[in-house]
Amino acid sequence: MKPLSKNQILKERYTILRIIGRGGMGSIYLAEDIRLPGRQCAVKEVQQDQDLPKDLRNQAHEQFYREASVLARLDHPNLPKVSDFFSINECDYLVMDFVPGDDLKTLMDQARRKGEFLNQKDVLSWASQLTDALDYLHDQSPPVIHRDIKPSNLKLTPSGLVKLVDFGLVKQMAPDEMTVTVIQGRGTALYTPLEQYGGDTGHTDVRSDIYAFSATLYHLFTNHPPMDAKQRFLQPEGLSPPKSINNAIDNKVSEAIMWALALHPDDRPQNVGEFQNALFGNALPVTIRIQQSLPSKYQEIFQSKVDRALIGGAMILLLLSTLSTIR
């Protein structure tokens, strides 16, 4: 299907100015809102594959409207606001705020060409904003999964705000509902966890976004994309820690990224909060986690030095008694 032409008008409201992005399912256009002069917006076009059976195309349209309705309800400073959605012939269109500025991949490439790495303070500042956005998405009922987090989908505005753009793969975690792969695809290989390759049979959840988030940070910190999950499945030791590539990274940051890049979802942080704590140094040591997981009355006992000494002495006496019995 031919791309939209300059000055073409959609829905008697949006004047197409130029293409600002392309993908396998269509293009993204910069447009001007005729009803609100001076307002520019991004119009995402989703083209349906005409070789597919009509019932599948109908399913894809229905999926688009469900997802667009979800996106239109979202309101967060690090997410572009969706303002409209509609269909024309066999194409679906999603209208959202146009986000000015460079994407993080462009900034990373600029640093790489100079033989430099991005500053850790800057990357962590962007990461902090992204954790807020993901926490908001995952806290929806049901949770909203982005499924295509990557450096080129993160834009840095002139004011320093990071925006997570391109919701082409968004998924609601509705129980017993399979994703229509026709419209959603499977993400970008370098940042995609193993479970996302399953299409309709694969189970993706908030931990899939955490994997992609971590893969994005790996790339931003090292100027090298991580080995993709399918290769790592065949070469389990093939992924080098980011600190081995960029020694300026703090140990805790490198370790947090590697934790979130675990192949099995159960081995990753189970929510954005856990990953945030590990990444920014607020994660509790294992011993403290165990203590805090005890009932409060036992915590009170262990907080007293005298009580700890008495309990320790009792345990020693119990051990000596047991040994004497064995003899």
N, C-alpha and C positions, 0 to 999 in steps of 0.2 A: 504494500500500500504506500502511495506517495506521501511524503511529509506535508504538513500544513504549509501554506505559502504565507509570505509576509503580508500583513494587512488583512488577512482572512479573518472574518468575524465568526465567533462561536456563540451560539445561544443568544444572538443579538446583544451581546454584552462584552465579550472578551476579544480584543484586537490583538492578533498574533504579531509579535515584533521580531523574534528570532529564536532559533533552537539554542538551548543552553545545556542540553544533555541528551544522550542517546542510550538505549538499552535494548535487550532482546525482545521486549514486549511492546516497544514504542519509544516515544521521545518526550522530553520535557521542554516546554516553551516559555519564554518570557512574554508576558502579555500585559496589556493595559485594560483596566476596568472602565468601560465607557460610562457607567453609572456614577463612578467615583473618580472624576478626572484627576490625573496625577498619581493614582494608585497603581503600582505595578504588582503583578502576581505571577506565580509559577503555575503552569497548566500541565499536568502529567497526563499523557495519553496512553491508554492501554488498548492495544489492538488484539482482537480475537483471531486465532488461527482458523482460517476458513476451511482448512482440510479436516478439522475436527467434526464429529457428528453434532447435529443441532442440539441434542439434549445436553451434551457437554458444554457447548457454548452458552446455553441457557443457564447452566449451573454456574459458569464463570461470571456471567452478568449478575446473578443473584448474590454470589460471593462478593463481588465488587461493591454492591450496594450495602451489604451487611458491614463490610470493612469500612467503607466510606462513612457510614453512619456512626461507627465507633470513633473514627478519627475526628469527625466534626465535633464530638463532645469533649475532646481533650483540650486542656487549657494549661499550658506550662511554659515558662519563659525560655526553656531550652528546646522547645518543639515549635515548628512552624504551625500556625493556625490554619486549619482546613475550613474554607468558607463556602464551598459549593461543590457539587458533583452532579454529573448528568451523563447521558449517552446520546450519541449521534450515529445512526446506522449501526455498524458493528464495532464501534469504538466507544470506550468508556473514558470519561475525563474527570480528573480530580484537581480542584483549584485550591491553592494554598498561598500563604505569604511568600513573596520572593525574599530570599535571604541574601543580602549583599556580602561581599568578602571572599576570601580564598578558603578552599577546603584544606584540611590538615595534610592531605597527601601532597598538595602543592608546596606547602611550607616545609614539609620533610624533604621533598626533592630538592628544594632550593638549598637547604642545609647540606644535603649529601653532595651536591655539585661543588660546594665550597670545601668539601672534606671535613665537615663538622657534623655534630649531633645536635638535635634540638635540646634546649635547656631543660633539665629535669624539673625545675620549679614551674616552668611554663606547661609542660606536659601534665604534671600532676594537678595544676590549676584547671586545665581542660577536663582531666579525668574526674575531678571533684564535681564539676558541672554535669558531666554525663551520668555520674552515679545518681545525682538528684533526678535527672530525667528518667532514667531507667527505673528507679525506685517508684516514681510516680506511675509509670506505665504498668509495672508489675503489681502495683497496689490497686489497680482497677478490678472491678468485679464483673466478669472474670478477668484475670490478668491479660494484658496486651503484650504480645511478644513481637519485637521488631524484625528479627531474623536476618538482617543484612547490615549489621554495624561494621563499618570499615572506615579508614581515614578519609576516603573521598566522599563519604556521606556525613562528614562532620565539618561544618563551616564555621569559621571564626569571623564574626562581624567586626566592623570598625570600632565598636564600643567594647570589644573584648568578650562578648558573649558567644559561647559555643552552641550551635544548633544542630540537632540530629535530624537530618533530612531524608527524603526518599522513603516513603512508607509503602513501597510496592509489594513488600513481602509480609506485611503485618499479619498477625494471626491472633485471634481470640482463642483462649483456652477453654472453649465450650466442651463440656463433657460429652463423650460419645459422638463427637462431630469430626469428620475427617476434612483435612484441608484440600481445597481444589488446586492441585498442582499446576493446572493450566494457567491460572492467573498469578500464582505466587512464586513459582520457581523454587530454587533451592539455595539462594544466597550466592556469595562469592567464595570460590573454593579455598583460598588462602585463610579465610576467617571462619569457615563453616565447620561446626563440630560433626563428628561421625553420625550422630543420631538424626541430623537434618538431611542426610542423603537418602533416608528411607522413603521420601515422598509421603504418600498417604499412610504408609505403614509405620513411618518413623515417628517417635514421640518426642516432640520438642516442647520445652518449657522454659522457665526463667533462666535455668542454668545454661541453655543454649546461647542466650544473649550474653551471659557472663563469659562464656568461652570466646565469642566473637569480640567482645569488649577487650578481653585480655590479649587476644591476637592482634588487635589494633594497637594497643599500647606497646606490645613487643615490636611491631613494625616502626612505630614512632620513635621509640628509644634507640633502636639499633640500625635504622635505615635498611634493614633486611626483613622481608616478610618471613613469618615462621613457616616451617615445613608443614604442608597441609596434612590434615588428620588421616587421610587415606594412606599417605606415605608413612606417617608415623606408626600406623597400625602394623605395617610391615617392618619398620625400623624403630622399635620402641625407644632406643637411646639416641635417636637421630636429632632431637631438638636440643640445641645448646642454650644454656641459661643466658638471658640478655646481658647479664653483667660480664660474661666472658667475651662479649662483643664490644660493649661500652662500659668501661670500668668506672665511669663517673656515676653510674646508677647505684643507689643505696642497696645493700644486701636485702633488706626487707622488701623493697620494691620488686627486685628481681625474683625473690622467692614467692611473693604474692602472685606475680604474673605466671610463673611456672605452675603454681597450685591451680589457678583458674584454667590453665591449658590442659588439665588432665583429660585423657581420652574418655574415660567413663564419667558420666554426670555425677554419680555418687561420690566421686573423688574430688570434685570441685567445691568451691564455696556454694552453699545451698541457696543463698540469696545475695542480693547486691550489698546489703549491710555487712555481711561477713567479709565479702571481698573488699569493701571500703575500709573496714577496720584493719585488715591485713595490709592493704596498700599504703595506708597513711599512718601505720604504726600503732593503732589502737587495739590490735588483737590481743586477747589475753593469752598468756602461756598456758599450756595444757594443764599444768598442775593447778593453776588458779581456776580454770574452767571446771575441773573436777570438784574443787572445793565449793564453787558457787552452785554446782548442780546438786549439792547435798541439801536435804531439808534444812530450813532455817534454824531449827533448834540445835542441830549438829554443828552448824556454822558457829553458833554462839559459843559452843563448848570449845571448838578449835581456836577461837580468837583469844582465849585466856591462856597465858603462858603457864600458869600453875596447873590448869586442867590438862594442858598438853603434856606437861611433865608427869602428872599422875597417871594419865592414860598410857604414856610411854613406859613408865615403870611397871604398870600392871601387865602390859603386853610382854615385857621381858620376863616377869615372874611366871606368866602363863607358858612362855616358851621353855623356861628352865624346868617347870613342872612336867611338861610334856616329854622333854628329853629324859628326865629321871624315870618316868613311867616306862619308856621304851627300854631303858637299861634293865 
